Amino acid sequence: MLLKLKEELLHFKSQSHNFKTLTLTNLIYSIVLPVIDIFVAAYVMRSSNDPTKVVVYQLTIYTGIPLTFLINGWLLNRFPIKILYSFGMVLSGISMMIMMSLKTLDITGIGIAGIVMGMSFGFYWANRDFLALATTDDSNRNYYYGLETFFYTIIAVVVPVLIGWFIELSGNAGDAKLAYKIVTGLVFLITIGASAMCFTGKFQNPVHKKFIYFKFDSYWYRLLFLAVLKGLVQGFLVTAPAMLIMLLLGKEGALGTAQSLGAVFAAVLMYIIGRNTGPQHRVYVFGAGLVLFTIAALINGILFNETGVILFMLFLLLAKPLLDLAYFPIQFSVIDLLSKKEKRSEFAYILNHEAGLYIGRLTGAGTFLILAYCFSNEIALRYAIIIVAIIQLSSYWVAKGIIKEGKLMSDPANLTEPLIEATVAQSTL
């Protein structure tokens, strides 16, 4: 066992300096991600007892993300990427401070906090995606995301249960809001630590300055469609657990415990999958994640009780990392091919990809709001997730086609054939 651990440690040390720095930066920041993803939504739910306000908060976040991706593109021409990346992490703590300072959670206050949180995600993900793309290649991306997911899931064992019970016990003592404020202060300090680690990297900004394009190769539009399908359920993966548990179980302690159940198994499994799979396995990993998410949605819709929530969370612990582990390498392999073919900055594709996600997020969240306003919050929580999960199953065939076409495009024989045909055509003229 010790020999195997030493072997894995040596494998990590053999990676580039930027690979290790980026991984450690994300490791530190991952400590606060469960707080940002789960407990901010739980705070809105506790304070308002209105699931629609949670979804409105999420919609404002989604609106802030693509706008900040665009702003980030301009700022990359003026500032080092690690400054913008670090700013995004710190801004998430500032957003939580804004939320905790609100005396009443009205739509305006929630919207402002959501926009700021969306901006933090925009700066964070825009630069993180580019750095992951620049730091890895197709041969080690499964390992990178498997390692990252391993850390995230291990942290998901400890952080949610500790914070959840801390907030619940404080609430029983009569001061849950103070507990949320203490957690917010800790989040801010951790984001500063992650920023400090980021500054030890030797990261380079994108080479090409132009990043806004309106026409792309037809291959890109297939990935954009896949992004729309991914965006459909992305919001539910963040807010649904908090809404369901606060509604059906009612306590942050239960929320934290449910998040931690099964996380150790999921973490080890993701690392093994990431370490031992290659590009040829991605579509199967992706398909497994889609099936598990659909099962989770069906269980929640059929049972819609305490048992259903726990089972939903357990399946989600496996589904989400499986989807991410496969999706990001597929996305980056397409960007690798097209950035060389079209001679454009990789960031141009990262920015445009966010537009596809945004369309999907709006559609998914809109489905929830329509069901909530036309019927009830319970109907929305039970059936909106099922609807988008079933629609997202089609992602498997879209991803399979993307991978197949990518292999054809990257085959040297296929790349040189058009050049031969062009030479023959010129000689006949």
JOMOSUL-V91585 format. One record per residue. N is the residue number from 0. PHI is phi in whole degrees, -180 to 180 (* if undefined). PSI is psi in whole degrees, 0 to 359 (none if undefined). OMEGA is omega in radians with two decimals (NA if undefined). Layout:
{{N | PHI | PSI | OMEGA} {N | PHI | PSI | OMEGA}}
This chain:
{{0 | * | 311 | 3.12} {1 | -63 | 323 | 3.12} {2 | -64 | 320 | 3.13} {3 | -66 | 319 | 3.11} {4 | -64 | 320 | 3.11} {5 | -64 | 320 | 3.12} {6 | -63 | 318 | 3.13} {7 | -68 | 323 | 3.11} {8 | -66 | 320 | 3.10} {9 | -66 | 324 | 3.10} {10 | -64 | 319 | 3.10} {11 | -66 | 317 | -3.14} {12 | -66 | 336 | -3.13} {13 | -76 | 349 | 3.12} {14 | -75 | 167 | -3.11} {15 | -67 | 162 | 3.14} {16 | -59 | 316 | -3.13} {17 | -67 | 324 | 3.07} {18 | -58 | 311 | -3.11} {19 | -67 | 319 | -3.14} {20 | -64 | 315 | -3.14} {21 | -64 | 318 | 3.13} {22 | -63 | 316 | -3.12} {23 | -69 | 324 | 3.06} {24 | -60 | 312 | -3.14} {25 | -67 | 330 | 3.09} {26 | -63 | 313 | -3.14} {27 | -64 | 314 | -3.10} {28 | -68 | 333 | -3.12} {29 | -64 | 342 | 3.10} {30 | -63 | 327 | -3.08} {31 | -94 | 348 | -3.08} {32 | -60 | 318 | 3.09} {33 | -60 | 326 | 3.12} {34 | -67 | 312 | -3.11} {35 | -66 | 315 | -3.04} {36 | -74 | 321 | -2.97} {37 | -106 | 308 | -2.92} {38 | -80 | 338 | 3.02} {39 | -68 | 316 | 3.06} {40 | -63 | 322 | 3.11} {41 | -65 | 324 | 3.11} {42 | -64 | 316 | 3.10} {43 | -63 | 318 | -3.12} {44 | -66 | 317 | -3.13} {45 | -65 | 318 | -3.03} {46 | -79 | 331 | -3.06} {47 | -114 | 336 | -3.05} {48 | 53 | 38 | -3.08} {49 | -135 | 104 | -3.14} {50 | -59 | 331 | -3.13} {51 | -67 | 329 | 3.09} {52 | -69 | 326 | 3.08} {53 | -63 | 318 | 3.14} {54 | -69 | 322 | 3.07} {55 | -61 | 318 | 3.07} {56 | -58 | 317 | -3.13} {57 | -67 | 322 | 3.12} {58 | -64 | 321 | 3.10} {59 | -67 | 326 | 3.04} {60 | -62 | 313 | -3.12} {61 | -64 | 331 | 3.10} {62 | -73 | 323 | -3.14} {63 | -70 | 331 | -3.05} {64 | -65 | 303 | -3.10} {65 | -65 | 326 | 3.09} {66 | -61 | 319 | -3.12} {67 | -74 | 328 | 3.02} {68 | -57 | 317 | -3.14} {69 | -66 | 313 | 3.10} {70 | -61 | 319 | -3.13} {71 | -60 | 322 | 3.12} {72 | -60 | 317 | 3.10} {73 | -67 | 318 | -3.10} {74 | -68 | 333 | 3.11} {75 | -64 | 339 | 3.08} {76 | -79 | 353 | -3.04} {77 | -127 | 336 | -3.07} {78 | -129 | 150 | 3.05} {79 | -62 | 145 | -3.05} {80 | -63 | 329 | -3.11} {81 | -71 | 335 | 3.05} {82 | -68 | 314 | -3.13} {83 | -67 | 321 | 3.12} {84 | -63 | 315 | 3.13} {85 | -66 | 320 | 3.13} {86 | -60 | 321 | 3.12} {87 | -61 | 320 | -3.14} {88 | -67 | 315 | -3.13} {89 | -66 | 324 | -3.11} {90 | -63 | 332 | 3.10} {91 | -65 | 322 | 3.07} {92 | -67 | 322 | 3.11} {93 | -64 | 320 | 3.12} {94 | -60 | 318 | 3.11} {95 | -64 | 323 | 3.11} {96 | -63 | 320 | 3.10} {97 | -61 | 314 | -3.13} {98 | -60 | 315 | -3.08} {99 | -71 | 340 | -3.12} {100 | -84 | 349 | -3.12} {101 | -72 | 129 | 3.13} {102 | -74 | 322 | 3.06} {103 | -132 | 140 | -3.10} {104 | -89 | 78 | 3.04} {105 | -90 | 173 | -3.07} {106 | -61 | 322 | -3.12} {107 | -63 | 312 | -3.14} {108 | -64 | 317 | 3.10} {109 | -61 | 320 | -3.13} {110 | -64 | 318 | 3.13} {111 | -64 | 313 | 3.12} {112 | -61 | 322 | 3.14} {113 | -67 | 319 | 3.11} {114 | -62 | 316 | 3.14} {115 | -64 | 318 | 3.09} {116 | -65 | 322 | 3.08} {117 | -62 | 321 | 3.09} {118 | -65 | 321 | 3.11} {119 | -64 | 317 | 3.08} {120 | -64 | 322 | -3.14} {121 | -62 | 310 | 3.11} {122 | -64 | 321 | -3.10} {123 | -67 | 306 | -3.03} {124 | -74 | 325 | 3.13} {125 | -60 | 313 | -3.10} {126 | -80 | 325 | 3.09} {127 | -64 | 316 | 3.12} {128 | -61 | 316 | 3.14} {129 | -65 | 317 | -3.12} {130 | -66 | 321 | 3.08} {131 | -65 | 320 | 3.11} {132 | -65 | 317 | -3.09} {133 | -75 | 332 | -3.04} {134 | -87 | 334 | -3.10} {135 | -111 | 170 | 2.97} {136 | -132 | 179 | -3.01} {137 | -62 | 337 | -3.08} {138 | -79 | 332 | -3.08} {139 | -118 | 12 | -3.13} {140 | -72 | 323 | 3.07} {141 | -61 | 319 | 3.12} {142 | -64 | 316 | -3.13} {143 | -59 | 310 | -3.10} {144 | -74 | 331 | 3.04} {145 | -66 | 318 | 3.12} {146 | -66 | 315 | -3.13} {147 | -63 | 316 | 3.14} {148 | -65 | 324 | 3.08} {149 | -58 | 311 | 3.13} {150 | -63 | 314 | -3.12} {151 | -59 | 317 | -3.04} {152 | -74 | 324 | 3.06} {153 | -62 | 316 | 3.12} {154 | -64 | 327 | 3.11} {155 | -67 | 346 | 3.05} {156 | -74 | 317 | -2.95} {157 | -93 | 309 | -2.97} {158 | -61 | 308 | -3.09} {159 | -60 | 319 | -3.08} {160 | -70 | 321 | 3.12} {161 | -66 | 311 | -3.11} {162 | -69 | 319 | -3.13} {163 | -59 | 311 | -3.13} {164 | -73 | 330 | 3.06} {165 | -62 | 315 | 3.13} {166 | -68 | 318 | -3.10} {167 | -66 | 315 | 3.13} {168 | -65 | 323 | 3.08} {169 | -66 | 322 | 3.11} {170 | -65 | 321 | 3.10} {171 | -65 | 331 | 3.10} {172 | -84 | 356 | 3.04} {173 | 101 | 10 | -3.09} {174 | -144 | 62 | 3.13} {175 | -67 | 327 | -3.10} {176 | -65 | 323 | 3.08} {177 | -63 | 320 | 3.12} {178 | -62 | 317 | 3.10} {179 | -62 | 322 | 3.13} {180 | -67 | 321 | 3.10} {181 | -64 | 315 | 3.10} {182 | -60 | 319 | 3.13} {183 | -61 | 318 | 3.10} {184 | -61 | 318 | 3.10} {185 | -64 | 320 | 3.10} {186 | -59 | 315 | -3.12} {187 | -61 | 318 | 3.14} {188 | -65 | 320 | -3.13} {189 | -67 | 322 | 3.11} {190 | -64 | 326 | 3.08} {191 | -67 | 320 | 3.09} {192 | -63 | 319 | 3.10} {193 | -64 | 322 | 3.11} {194 | -64 | 319 | 3.12} {195 | -62 | 319 | 3.09} {196 | -64 | 320 | -3.14} {197 | -58 | 324 | -3.08} {198 | -72 | 351 | 3.07} {199 | -83 | 351 | 3.14} {200 | -81 | 160 | 3.11} {201 | -111 | 63 | -3.03} {202 | -86 | 143 | -3.13} {203 | -110 | 144 | 3.07} {204 | -71 | 160 | 3.04} {205 | -55 | 144 | -3.06} {206 | -74 | 310 | -3.08} {207 | -79 | 136 | -3.06} {208 | -81 | 322 | -3.09} {209 | -74 | 136 | -3.10} {210 | -138 | 358 | 3.12} {211 | -106 | 117 | 3.09} {212 | -134 | 150 | 3.14} {213 | -114 | 350 | 3.10} {214 | -126 | 135 | -3.11} {215 | -134 | 168 | 3.02} {216 | -59 | 147 | -3.11} {217 | -58 | 332 | 3.12} {218 | -61 | 325 | -3.11} {219 | -66 | 324 | -3.09} {220 | -67 | 336 | 3.06} {221 | -69 | 318 | 3.09} {222 | -68 | 324 | 3.13} {223 | -63 | 321 | 3.08} {224 | -64 | 321 | 3.09} {225 | -63 | 323 | 3.11} {226 | -64 | 320 | 3.10} {227 | -60 | 315 | 3.13} {228 | -65 | 323 | 3.10} {229 | -66 | 319 | -3.13} {230 | -64 | 333 | -3.14} {231 | -53 | 316 | -3.05} {232 | -104 | 356 | -3.04} {233 | -61 | 319 | 3.13} {234 | -66 | 322 | 3.14} {235 | -67 | 328 | 3.12} {236 | -66 | 338 | -3.12} {237 | -94 | 309 | -2.98} {238 | -94 | 332 | -3.06} {239 | -58 | 315 | 3.14} {240 | -57 | 315 | -3.13} {241 | -64 | 315 | -3.12} {242 | -64 | 316 | -3.10} {243 | -66 | 316 | -3.07} {244 | -73 | 320 | 3.11} {245 | -67 | 329 | -3.14} {246 | -79 | 317 | -3.01} {247 | -98 | 331 | 3.11} {248 | -106 | 323 | 2.93} {249 | 87 | 359 | -3.07} {250 | -136 | 146 | 3.10} {251 | -66 | 331 | 3.11} {252 | -63 | 317 | 3.08} {253 | -64 | 323 | 3.10} {254 | -61 | 314 | 3.14} {255 | -66 | 318 | 3.14} {256 | -64 | 318 | 3.13} {257 | -63 | 323 | 3.10} {258 | -66 | 329 | -3.06} {259 | -86 | 335 | -3.11} {260 | -60 | 128 | 3.07} {261 | 77 | 359 | -3.05} {262 | -70 | 327 | 3.13} {263 | -64 | 314 | 3.10} {264 | -59 | 315 | -3.13} {265 | -63 | 320 | -3.12} {266 | -63 | 312 | -3.13} {267 | -64 | 319 | 3.14} {268 | -62 | 317 | -3.13} {269 | -65 | 321 | 3.12} {270 | -65 | 316 | 3.14} {271 | -61 | 316 | 3.13} {272 | -64 | 314 | -3.14} {273 | -64 | 324 | -3.09} {274 | -76 | 331 | -2.96} {275 | -115 | 7 | 3.10} {276 | -115 | 158 | 3.12} {277 | -127 | 188 | -3.14} {278 | -54 | 327 | -3.08} {279 | -71 | 346 | -3.10} {280 | -100 | 354 | -2.96} {281 | -62 | 320 | -3.08} {282 | -66 | 328 | 3.12} {283 | -74 | 321 | 3.06} {284 | -63 | 317 | 3.13} {285 | -63 | 315 | 3.12} {286 | -62 | 320 | 3.12} {287 | -63 | 319 | 3.11} {288 | -63 | 319 | 3.12} {289 | -63 | 316 | -3.13} {290 | -65 | 317 | -3.13} {291 | -64 | 321 | 3.12} {292 | -67 | 321 | 3.12} {293 | -64 | 319 | 3.09} {294 | -61 | 317 | 3.12} {295 | -60 | 316 | -3.13} {296 | -64 | 318 | -3.14} {297 | -66 | 318 | 3.12} {298 | -61 | 315 | 3.14} {299 | -62 | 316 | -3.10} {300 | -68 | 323 | -3.10} {301 | -75 | 312 | -3.07} {302 | -83 | 306 | -3.11} {303 | 47 | 55 | 3.06} {304 | -147 | 190 | -3.09} {305 | -59 | 316 | 3.13} {306 | -63 | 318 | 3.14} {307 | -62 | 322 | 3.12} {308 | -65 | 314 | -3.13} {309 | -61 | 314 | 3.12} {310 | -64 | 321 | 3.08} {311 | -57 | 314 | -3.13} {312 | -65 | 320 | -3.12} {313 | -64 | 315 | 3.10} {314 | -67 | 325 | -3.14} {315 | -67 | 326 | 3.12} {316 | -60 | 331 | 3.09} {317 | -91 | 320 | -3.04} {318 | -66 | 312 | -3.04} {319 | -62 | 310 | 3.13} {320 | -66 | 328 | 3.08} {321 | -64 | 317 | 3.12} {322 | -63 | 315 | -3.13} {323 | -68 | 320 | -3.11} {324 | -60 | 326 | 3.14} {325 | -89 | 321 | -2.99} {326 | -66 | 311 | -3.05} {327 | -62 | 315 | 3.06} {328 | -62 | 325 | 3.08} {329 | -63 | 314 | 3.12} {330 | -59 | 313 | -3.07} {331 | -70 | 327 | 3.11} {332 | -66 | 323 | 3.08} {333 | -66 | 317 | 3.13} {334 | -64 | 319 | 3.09} {335 | -55 | 313 | -3.10} {336 | -67 | 312 | -3.01} {337 | -77 | 328 | 3.11} {338 | -64 | 327 | 3.08} {339 | -77 | 319 | -3.11} {340 | -68 | 316 | -3.08} {341 | -95 | 356 | 3.11} {342 | 56 | 53 | 3.13} {343 | -126 | 163 | 3.10} {344 | -66 | 142 | 3.07} {345 | -60 | 329 | -3.11} {346 | -66 | 333 | 3.10} {347 | -60 | 321 | 3.14} {348 | -76 | 323 | 3.10} {349 | -63 | 318 | 3.11} {350 | -65 | 312 | -3.11} {351 | -66 | 326 | 3.11} {352 | -62 | 324 | 3.13} {353 | -63 | 329 | 3.09} {354 | -63 | 320 | 3.08} {355 | -63 | 316 | 3.10} {356 | -61 | 319 | -3.09} {357 | -63 | 318 | 3.11} {358 | -61 | 316 | 3.12} {359 | -64 | 318 | -3.14} {360 | -64 | 316 | 3.12} {361 | -62 | 320 | 3.13} {362 | -65 | 315 | -3.14} {363 | -65 | 311 | 3.14} {364 | -66 | 324 | 3.11} {365 | -63 | 322 | 3.08} {366 | -60 | 317 | 3.12} {367 | -63 | 311 | -3.08} {368 | -64 | 320 | 3.12} {369 | -62 | 314 | 3.13} {370 | -65 | 323 | -3.13} {371 | -67 | 315 | -3.09} {372 | -77 | 324 | -3.12} {373 | -81 | 332 | -3.10} {374 | -124 | 273 | 3.13} {375 | -164 | 166 | 3.09} {376 | -62 | 323 | -3.13} {377 | -64 | 316 | 3.11} {378 | -61 | 318 | -3.13} {379 | -64 | 315 | -3.12} {380 | -68 | 330 | -3.12} {381 | -81 | 317 | -2.90} {382 | -111 | 338 | 3.12} {383 | -62 | 319 | -3.13} {384 | -65 | 321 | 3.11} {385 | -64 | 317 | -3.11} {386 | -60 | 309 | -3.09} {387 | -72 | 329 | 3.12} {388 | -66 | 317 | 3.14} {389 | -66 | 319 | 3.10} {390 | -62 | 321 | -3.07} {391 | -70 | 343 | 3.08} {392 | -57 | 332 | 3.12} {393 | -65 | 345 | 3.11} {394 | -58 | 330 | -3.09} {395 | -58 | 312 | -3.09} {396 | -73 | 328 | 3.06} {397 | -65 | 313 | 3.13} {398 | -64 | 321 | 3.13} {399 | -62 | 318 | 3.11} {400 | -66 | 322 | 3.12} {401 | -63 | 314 | -3.13} {402 | -65 | 318 | 3.14} {403 | -63 | 315 | 3.13} {404 | -68 | 325 | 3.11} {405 | -62 | 321 | 3.10} {406 | -63 | 319 | 3.13} {407 | -65 | 320 | -3.11} {408 | -70 | 327 | -3.10} {409 | -87 | 353 | 3.10} {410 | -70 | 121 | -3.12} {411 | -53 | 324 | -3.13} {412 | -63 | 321 | 3.14} {413 | -75 | 332 | 3.14} {414 | -75 | 328 | -3.08} {415 | -89 | 339 | -3.09} {416 | -58 | 316 | 3.12} {417 | -63 | 326 | 3.13} {418 | -66 | 322 | 3.13} {419 | -65 | 316 | -3.14} {420 | -63 | 321 | 3.14} {421 | -66 | 322 | 3.14} {422 | -66 | 319 | 3.13} {423 | -65 | 319 | -3.13} {424 | -64 | 319 | 3.12} {425 | -66 | 321 | -3.10} {426 | -68 | 329 | -3.14} {427 | -75 | 339 | 3.09} {428 | -80 | none | NA}}
